[in-house]
Amino acid sequence: MIIVTSGHVDHGKTALLQALTGVSTAHLPEEKKRGMTIDLGYAYLPVQDKILGFIDVPGHEKFLANMLAGLGGIHYAMLIVAADEGVQAQTKEHLAILRLLQIDKIMLVITKADRADSAKIDDLQRKIKQDYPFLAENPFFVTSAVSGQGIAELREFLTALANPADQNKPFRYAIDRVFTVKGAGTVVTGTAFSGKVKIDDELYLSTGEKVRVKNIHAQNQQNSEGLAGQRLALNINADLGRSLIERGDWLFSQAPWAPTDRFTVVLNAEMQLNESQPVHVYHAASHVVGKLGLLTAKSAVKNSEVLAEVLLDKPLFLAQGDKLILRSGDNKQLAAGARVLEVYSPKRHKRSEVRLNFLTDLQNAQSAGERLALYLRSQAVSASQLMWIEQLTAAQLDALMAEQHLAHFQEWCFNRDYQQQKIHQILTALEHYHAAHSDQVGLGKARLYRIAALQQPEKLIYHLIDQLLADGRLQQSRGWLHLPTHRIQFNQEEQALWQRVSAKFAEQNGQAFWVRELATALNVEETVMRNFCYKAGNLGYLTAIVKDRFFLTETVYRYAEKVKALIEAQGAISVNQLRDELQFGRKLTVQLTEYFDRCGFLRRKGNFHLLRDRDIFDH
């Protein structure tokens, strides 16, 4: 567990930590020389079965960026106020930051009690409670690093604090330092936001590269595992000569989803904020610049809460609920605290009534399960994206999906309303198609998808079509999808002609016919034969692979099965390979292959053709 100490410069933070732990956090020569903390200093206190970690953050305004980096994933803080000087400028700013980050518990620690009398200290406590009412119920401690006053009581209180960091979520670790240790290699240090890590675990860098954990120091001690809420040094098998790792990068147990440069937050303003205002954004060990867009107000006054969109110059790896600090465009003033509400925000319709209602519902949601139900209210979302946004394991996602009565097919998650809506769109699209093309059997699966649900996940829509076929709400005739009530058929004269045409195809032994060839062979006027062949095509008996050239549909299915088997055996097929297999001429083979490409069965890649949708020619 990590506890942050913050406060004005020279108010005794480092001395207090040394009194608590016996360790000086002034680790840099420049810090010792100047007597102030420049970078983040760390000290550790072993107590009973745990080790408390302390971050001594800089108190000087110039070093505020380092101070903010120290607050990533922290739940407890001590605000240090010197008894002889009282609340100063940096005390106020640090307190504002702690409040805006919604730190779970802030302990107010008055230091240097040996330099003030009890009356002055009592007055200081009363003034702090009066000026900052939200601190009135928080614990106060009066200490002196010189005399030892209050140190034991403070240590006892800190020892009793529970670690609220979630160790059951996926491992998520913010890197704030990177260096090389002779004989060990690359070492990164940082704070574990969630989860746990063990030696030999494989993790993902935020660059996507996989690394293995060779060694772990947790809370400054050798350990076999590291836990959420701890300060960790991880020795990883990454070569810094080839892998660019820097402050602000992350390590994850699950493959990272894309970082976001456009997200929505619940904003707590610390100053007057206006639309399209430039801001500096601090998250964990990252510092980027961006632009603020207010969604529910034209402007925001101090202490107001509004919904806002943040647009970044450089994307960040954010998850739902992450906390951020925003500073003004010149980086001189604290602007706001923010909590991530929506990780990936849409570019359009950001202030529509539907959109704002969704964000309000999301803000009011009390659990990850309730948020999942909202994400899936009107769309299908991939399971991996949901696991990333909410930082869930696959098992946790499955449990929440069951709790919320949500559906799951392969990678896609959706709700029952979405399923019924898409089914309605599929059936309605076919109904409209039949009305406009009463002389045709129906549509192929790929075309029905494009007409009914083009922007939706293709495999999921195909799954719904298969469900409709299984339920009898759709039927398939020789590859064409249609409603059960839709029928076209030959008249008696056409039926007789079909017997002659099918006999001719049987003589051809699997080859294709041109319309003109059939017309000549059967002594039928060419226009009549053309119209007949296309009607036979609509009925599913014939398939035109190019204009006026037809195969028996059952033959096309047979060739498709052969192609499928060849590709599944060897990964791809070329025109020349298919020509040799079918014993066709090259021209006819090219026409058949291009037909398979057009209908979505195959897709071309260079000189080869790959399987795109193996189900298209299933019977």
Stockholm file with secondary structure:
# STOCKHOLM 1.0

chainA/1-619         MIIVTSGHVDHGKTALLQALTGVSTAHLPEEKKRGMTIDLGYAYLPVQDKILGFIDVPGHEKFLANMLAGLGGIHYAMLIVAADEGVQAQTKEHLAILRLLQIDKIMLVITKADRADSAKIDDLQRKIKQDYPFLAENPFFVTSAVSGQGIAELREFLTALANPADQNKPFRYAIDRVFTVKGAGTVVTGTAFSGKVKIDDELYLSTGEKVRVKNIHAQNQQNSEGLAGQRLALNINADLGRSLIERGDWLFSQAPWAPTDRFTVVLNAEMQLNESQPVHVYHAASHVVGKLGLLTAKSAVKNSEVLAEVLLDKPLFLAQGDKLILRSGDNKQLAAGARVLEVYSPKRHKRSEVRLNFLTDLQNAQSAGERLALYLRSQAVSASQLMWIEQLTAAQLDALMAEQHLAHFQEWCFNRDYQQQKIHQILTALEHYHAAHSDQVGLGKARLYRIAALQQPEKLIYHLIDQLLADGRLQQSRGWLHLPTHRIQFNQEEQALWQRVSAKFAEQNGQAFWVRELATALNVEETVMRNFCYKAGNLGYLTAIVKDRFFLTETVYRYAEKVKALIEAQGAISVNQLRDELQFGRKLTVQLTEYFDRCGFLRRKGNFHLLRDRDIFDH
#=GR chainA/1-619 SS CEEEEEESTTSSHHHHHHHHHSCCCCCSHHHHHHTSCCSCEEEEEEETTEEEEEEECCCSGGGHHHHHHTTTTCCEEEEEEETTTCSCHHHHHHHHHHHHTTCSEEEEEEECGGGSCHHHHHHHHHHHHHHCGGGTTSCEEECCTTTCTTHHHHHHHHHTCCCCSCSSSCCEEEEEEEEEETTTEEEEEEEEEESEEETTCEEEETTSCEEEEEEEEETTEEESEEETTSEEEEEECCCTTTSCCCTTCEEESSCCCCCEEEEEEEEEESSCEETTEEEEEEETTEEEEEEEEESSCSEECTTCEEEEEEEEEEEECCCTTCEEEEEETTSCSEEEEEEEEESSCCSSCTTSHHHHHHHHHHHHCCSHHHHHHHHTSSSCEEHHHHHHHHTCCHHHHHHHHHHTTCEEETTEEECHHHHHHHHHHHHHHHHHHHHHCTTSCCBCHHHHHHHHHTTSCHHHHHHHHHHHHHHTSSEEETTEEECTTCCCCCCHHHHHHHHHHHHHHHHHTTCCEEHHHHHHHHTCCHHHHHHHHHHHHHTTSEEEEETTEEEEHHHHHHHHHHHHHHHHHHSCEEHHHHHHHHTCCHHHHHHHHHHHHHTTSEEEETTEEEESCTTTTCC
#=GC SS_cons         CEEEEEESTTSSHHHHHHHHHSCCCCCSHHHHHHTSCCSCEEEEEEETTEEEEEEECCCSGGGHHHHHHTTTTCCEEEEEEETTTCSCHHHHHHHHHHHHTTCSEEEEEEECGGGSCHHHHHHHHHHHHHHCGGGTTSCEEECCTTTCTTHHHHHHHHHTCCCCSCSSSCCEEEEEEEEEETTTEEEEEEEEEESEEETTCEEEETTSCEEEEEEEEETTEEESEEETTSEEEEEECCCTTTSCCCTTCEEESSCCCCCEEEEEEEEEESSCEETTEEEEEEETTEEEEEEEEESSCSEECTTCEEEEEEEEEEEECCCTTCEEEEEETTSCSEEEEEEEEESSCCSSCTTSHHHHHHHHHHHHCCSHHHHHHHHTSSSCEEHHHHHHHHTCCHHHHHHHHHHTTCEEETTEEECHHHHHHHHHHHHHHHHHHHHHCTTSCCBCHHHHHHHHHTTSCHHHHHHHHHHHHHHTSSEEETTEEECTTCCCCCCHHHHHHHHHHHHHHHHHTTCCEEHHHHHHHHTCCHHHHHHHHHHHHHTTSEEEEETTEEEEHHHHHHHHHHHHHHHHHHSCEEHHHHHHHHTCCHHHHHHHHHHHHHTTSEEEETTEEEESCTTTTCC
//
